[in-house]
Structure formats: C-alpha cells, structure tokens
Amino acid sequence: MRVPRLRASLIGGAVALALGGSLLMTAAPASAASTPSANLAAKATGSAITSMWAWGNPIDPAVDARGQGDPEFAPKALAAFASAHKLKTVYLSVPWAADEGPFSSWLKASITALHRAGVTTVAALGGDPAWADDPDLAATWTRAALKAAPFDAIQFDVEPWVDATEDELPGIVDKLATMYDAAADAARAVPVGADLPWWLAAKQNPAGGTLFGELLPHLDSVAIVAFVDHARGDDGIIALAGPAAREASVARTPYSIGVETDSPEVAGGPGATFGDDSAALLESETALVRSAFSSVSGYAGVTVEHLLSWQDLIAK
C-alpha cells in the first residue's frame, strides 16, 4: 500500500516540511557538492539510476480485490524494462497475505524473470503507518511475502510521521526500530531495508545523535528519500541527502538516494518531482548525484519512484 510522502517546499532559506497539519522547519544542510568525486564521475558511464520502486501488479481486480491490472507488471514486461535500464535492485510491491490467492505465482515468475534480466536484488516492498503501532502486523506481512516468493530482501515504506508534530518524532522512531526488529526476526536471514526521509538526519535524538542514525542499527540497507527536482544548491538533492548518506556510510549501511517522477499533484509540488520535467533532466541531475556520492562508501546508486510514472516520463 503506497502512502503519501512528506511534501517539501522552500520558505526563505529554510526547508518547510509539511506534516499534515504541522510544520517542521529545518535549516537546509550544507552542500555536499564539494565531495571529492569529480574524477570518478568523469569515468562513470551509463545511467546513475540503479534501482526503482515498483508499486502495482498485473492481477485482474475482478479475480482478486487486491489486483490493479497493470500490464507493465507482467514478469516479461518488468524484466524487459529492468534490463533496458540495467537495474540492479527492484522494490516490488507485495500486498497483505501475498501467500493467498493469485499473487504467489506472479511474484515467483517476476523474481525469476528479473534475476535473468540482471537484477541482483528483488525486494518485497510494503508498508502501512499502522504497522509502527503494531509491529506484529509487519512481521505477519513479512512471513507471508517470503512464503509467497523467494525474495532477496524486505523493504519497508512505513511513514507514520504524516500528521505528526515534531515532538512526537522520537517516539515514532522508537516504534519503527521495534517494527524493523520484529520484521527481521520474521525474515530470519533475509535482509531488511527501509525508505527514510533525508530530514531525519537533521533531527536530534534526545538520547544523542540523530533520529536517522538511531534507525541504522536496525536495518541492512536504506533508501534515502530526497524528493527534489535538482541536484545542486542548498535545497538540492546532494545537500539534502548528504548528512544522511554520511551517517549511513559511517554505520556501514548501504544506501541509495531516492528521487521522484510522479506528478506534481501526487509529489507535493513541481519542485519535488521530475515528473513535470523530462527524462533527460532526470538522467543529468542524477548523474550529478552520482558524482557527489560515488566516493562515499556504501553508495548504491539512485532509486526512482516509481515504475509507472518513470515510464510516463520516458514516453513524453
């Protein structure tokens, strides 16, 4: 289940994070554009995009109410797109109770096709804000996903901070840590990762460190969500994601940088997405992101949100 992400806008020199009815004001982090990776960037070839979130499925809703009927998610179509873009990781959305009904056969076929296409990690993607309050739900979903198909990893997109106030964030982060641990117990040897917003690295944990850093010991990987449509500047992807990337690097937690291609209406404004720009701009700006982070250990590329909107952008 895809949940709305935080909407970022600029007010003066600060970044305003709209959390439903509350407003978190955070000074923009210092630019990471000075990261010494220009030589690496000059040598880099091909797209900086290495992974994507894939929200959807091809199951006929007349057969199963969880179905969305998206032909782009048929195993052959998924594999063809992943191969054409040389993707290494695909976060494939998995519904509740995936081991029941028609989903298992589709998920198994998709994983096989994606592996044959060169994708090394196919992760079960899911999340609901309620899971933070009841970690057993996350564990139950995890067990069902792994029973349904042999996923390489689990990826959580759980965003309980929507409508939260700033003083509630430490408690929310504590709940997420407990949820990730419960899922890890259910997943056993299968790695558990999560999508986390860049601004958690700008929030201090009362116990010390940052809220972002508090979650890293509970995860095997992290996708740093930095939904902005430009790489440079104090309000760009590089500057916003920089502190979180450096924390992940120090913690030896592999990380990617997430960017958006959905419509401005969905993303929260034109500045939050490449969806109203072009595929060429997406490629050129993410190449700059690669330049900035490729020498920061743990960097695993850029992740695009999401398959259908990215395809729409390419087709423009």
C-alpha positions as a printed Julia matrix, in Angstrom:
316×3 Matrix{Float64}:
   0.0     0.0     0.0
   1.57    3.23   -1.09
   1.3     6.05    1.42
   1.73    9.79    0.76
   5.19   11.18    1.3
   6.15   14.39    3.03
   5.82   17.48    0.9
   8.87   19.74    0.85
   8.74   23.4    -0.13
  11.1    26.31    0.3
  10.32   29.22    2.56
  13.16   31.71    2.57
  16.38   29.82    3.28
  14.73   27.01    5.24
  13.04   23.84    4.2
   9.44   23.57    5.37
   8.25   20.03    5.86
   4.5    19.79    5.78
   3.43   17.01    8.11
  -0.28   17.15    7.61
  -1.41   19.91    9.96
   2.01   20.55   11.47
   5.04   22.28   10.03
   8.62   21.29   10.73
  11.18   23.98    9.96
  14.67   22.69    9.25
  17.63   24.68    8.01
  18.92   23.23    4.75
  22.09   21.17    5.33
  25.38   22.42    3.99
  26.03   21.45    0.39
  27.82   18.2    -0.3
  28.81   19.36   -3.77
  32.42   19.52   -2.63
  32.59   15.72   -2.25
  35.86   14.75   -3.99
  34.38   12.59   -6.72
  34.79   14.59   -9.92
  37.32   12.14  -11.33
  35.04    9.21  -10.56
  32.16   10.99  -12.26
  34.24   11.64  -15.35
  34.92    7.92  -15.62
  31.33    6.88  -14.93
  29.28    5.73  -17.9
  25.62    4.99  -18.31
  22.76    5.97  -16.08
  23.22    6.73  -12.39
  19.87    5.05  -11.72
  20.36    1.55  -10.33
  17.01    0.74   -8.72
  13.32    1.57   -8.63
  10.21    1.32   -6.53
   7.56   -0.67   -8.39
   4.11   -0.04   -6.94
   1.47   -2.13   -8.7
   0.6    -5.56  -10.03
  -0.95   -7.15  -13.13
  -3.61   -9.14  -11.26
  -7.13   -8.66  -12.6
  -9.19   -6.89   -9.9
 -12.16   -8.99  -10.98
 -10.22  -12.05   -9.85
  -8.79  -10.56   -6.63
  -9.77   -7.26   -4.99
  -6.09   -6.51   -4.38
  -5.42   -6.61   -8.12
  -4.6    -3.46  -10.07
  -4.49   -4.86  -13.59
  -1.29   -3.08  -14.66
   0.18   -4.93  -17.67
   3.53   -3.2   -17.07
   3.97   -5.53  -14.07
   3.75   -8.77  -16.03
   7.03  -10.67  -15.44
   8.3   -10.28  -19.03
   7.46   -6.56  -19.09
   9.15   -5.96  -15.73
  12.25   -7.85  -16.83
  12.44   -6.05  -20.18
  12.32   -2.64  -18.51
  14.84   -3.59  -15.84
  17.21   -4.98  -18.46
  16.91   -1.91  -20.71
  17.84    0.34  -17.77
  20.45   -2.01  -16.28
  18.75   -2.0   -12.89
  20.32   -3.95  -10.05
  17.55   -3.62   -7.45
  13.77   -3.64   -7.81
  11.44   -2.98   -4.87
   8.32   -4.88   -5.92
   5.12   -4.09   -4.05
   3.54   -7.01   -2.2
   0.02   -6.91   -0.78
  -1.18   -8.21    2.55
  -1.44  -12.02    2.69
   0.52  -12.42   -0.53
   0.68  -16.17    0.01
  -3.07  -16.38   -0.59
  -4.79  -16.11   -3.95
  -3.1   -15.47   -7.33
  -0.17  -13.37   -6.16
   2.35  -16.08   -5.38
   2.67  -17.36   -8.94
   3.08  -13.83  -10.3
   5.68  -12.89   -7.69
   7.71  -16.07   -8.25
   7.68  -15.58  -12.02
   8.64  -11.92  -11.63
  11.61  -12.69   -9.39
  12.86  -15.33  -11.82
  12.47  -13.01  -14.81
  14.15  -10.08  -13.06
  17.1   -12.21  -11.97
  17.56  -13.41  -15.54
  17.47   -9.77  -16.64
  20.44   -8.93  -14.42
  18.65   -7.68  -11.31
  20.55   -8.96   -8.29
  18.07   -7.92   -5.56
  14.3    -8.18   -5.78
  12.84   -6.9    -2.51
   9.3    -7.3    -1.21
   8.01   -3.74   -0.8
   5.22   -2.83    1.57
   4.08   -0.71    4.43
   1.25    0.87    6.32
   1.54    3.56    9.02
  -0.43    1.33   11.42
   2.45   -1.18   11.4
   4.54    1.17   13.53
   1.98    0.84   16.34
   1.61   -2.91   15.9
   4.92   -4.48   14.81
   3.29   -7.92   14.68
   1.5    -6.72   11.54
   4.85   -6.03    9.85
   6.12   -9.45   10.93
   2.97  -11.15    9.61
   3.26   -9.38    6.24
   6.94  -10.31    6.05
   6.31  -14.01    6.68
   3.53  -14.08    4.08
   5.69  -12.29    1.48
   8.56  -14.74    1.94
   6.17  -17.7     1.87
   4.69  -16.39   -1.38
   8.01  -16.0    -3.2
  11.79  -16.24   -2.63
  12.57  -12.55   -2.25
  16.16  -11.43   -1.8
  15.22   -8.73    0.71
  12.4    -6.94    2.5
  11.85   -3.2     2.0
   9.58   -1.12    4.23
   7.88    2.1     3.26
   6.21    2.98    6.55
   5.69    6.7     7.15
   3.9     7.29   10.46
   5.15   10.89   10.68
   2.41   12.1     8.34
   0.26   14.41   10.52
   2.79   14.1    13.38
   4.26   17.02   15.3
   7.98   17.43   15.83
   7.92   16.43   19.49
   6.29   13.13   18.5
   9.13   12.13   16.18
  11.45   10.47   18.76
   8.64    8.2    19.9
   7.74    7.36   16.32
  11.34    6.45   15.55
  11.44    4.17   18.6
   8.34    2.39   17.29
   9.89    1.99   13.86
  13.03    0.45   15.36
  10.87   -2.1    17.18
   8.93   -2.79   13.98
  12.1    -3.36   11.92
  13.4    -5.76   14.57
  10.14   -7.72   14.57
  10.27   -7.98   10.79
  13.93   -9.02   10.88
  13.05  -11.84   13.28
  10.33  -12.97   10.88
  12.64  -12.64    7.86
  15.43  -14.61    9.54
  18.43  -14.43    7.18
  16.7   -12.22    4.58
  17.97   -8.59    4.81
  15.56   -5.84    5.89
  15.78   -2.32    4.47
  13.63    0.8     4.61
  12.83    4.1     2.91
  13.72    7.02    5.19
  13.43   10.77    4.54
  16.61   12.87    4.42
  15.36   15.22    7.15
  15.6    12.55    9.87
  19.36   13.17    9.78
  18.65   16.81   10.68
  16.61   15.87   13.76
  18.46   15.31   17.02
  17.69   12.29   19.14
  17.19   13.31   22.8
  19.39   10.34   23.72
  22.16   11.58   21.44
  22.91   11.5    17.72
  20.17   11.89   15.12
  16.86   10.16   14.59
  18.16    8.82   11.28
  21.22    7.37   13.0
  19.05    5.69   15.63
  17.39    3.56   12.96
  20.5     2.43   11.09
  21.46   -0.39   13.52
  18.05   -1.94   12.87
  18.43   -2.02    9.07
  20.6    -3.78    6.49
  20.16   -1.02    3.9
  18.37    2.3     3.46
  16.89    4.3     0.61
  17.33    7.99    1.47
  14.27    9.82    0.16
  15.26   13.24   -1.22
  12.4    14.2    -3.48
  13.67   17.35   -5.2
  13.99   18.01   -8.93
  17.56   19.35   -8.97
  20.89   18.11   -7.67
  22.8    21.29   -6.8
  22.24   24.17   -4.41
  21.41   24.39   -0.73
  17.96   22.96   -1.49
  19.16   20.29   -3.92
  19.33   16.52   -3.65
  23.04   16.5    -2.85
  22.81   18.95    0.03
  19.66   17.47    1.5
  20.74   13.82    1.32
  24.37   14.47    2.27
  24.16   14.21    6.08
  22.07   11.02    5.93
  24.43    9.48    3.37
  27.45   10.22    5.52
  25.75    8.75    8.6
  24.89    5.6     6.66
  28.46    5.39    5.39
  29.93    5.64    8.9
  27.48    2.98   10.09
  28.46    0.78    7.11
  24.85    0.62    5.99
  24.48    0.5     2.18
  22.29    3.32    0.88
  20.74    4.72   -2.28
  19.33    8.18   -2.99
  15.63    8.26   -3.89
  14.11   10.67   -6.42
  10.53   11.18   -7.6
   8.94   11.09  -11.08
   5.25   11.18  -10.17
   3.01   14.14  -10.98
   3.38   17.38   -9.0
  -0.11   16.79   -7.61
   0.98   13.48   -6.09
   4.51   14.55   -5.17
   3.5    17.75   -3.4
   4.53   20.35   -5.98
   6.67   20.74   -9.11
   9.86   21.21   -7.12
   9.51   17.77   -5.54
   9.48   15.72   -8.74
  10.97   15.25  -12.17
   7.51   14.26  -13.35
   6.85   17.62  -14.98
  10.37   17.88  -16.39
  11.99   15.36  -18.75
  13.75   12.02  -18.74
  16.88   13.81  -19.96
  16.86   16.13  -16.93
  16.32   13.15  -14.61
  19.4    11.49  -16.1
  21.6    14.59  -15.99
  20.69   15.56  -12.43
  21.09   12.04  -11.08
  24.5    11.89  -12.77
  25.46   14.85  -10.58
  24.16   12.95   -7.56
  26.4    10.04   -8.51
  29.35   12.43   -8.81
  28.76   13.65   -5.28
  28.24   10.32   -3.55
  30.15    7.68   -5.53
  33.23    8.17   -3.35
  31.21    7.98   -0.11
  31.38    4.32    0.92
  28.12    2.4     0.86
  26.64    4.34   -2.06
  24.48    2.02   -4.2
  23.12    4.45   -6.79
  19.88    6.32   -7.36
  16.41    4.83   -6.82
  13.46    6.11   -8.86
   9.91    6.45   -7.58
   8.19    4.74   -9.38
   7.92    2.35  -12.37
   4.71    3.66  -13.97
   5.47    7.37  -13.61
   9.06    6.84  -14.78
   7.74    5.1   -17.89
   5.35    8.0   -18.48
   8.26   10.44  -18.19
  10.32    8.48  -20.71
   7.38    8.39  -23.13
   6.95   12.2   -23.17
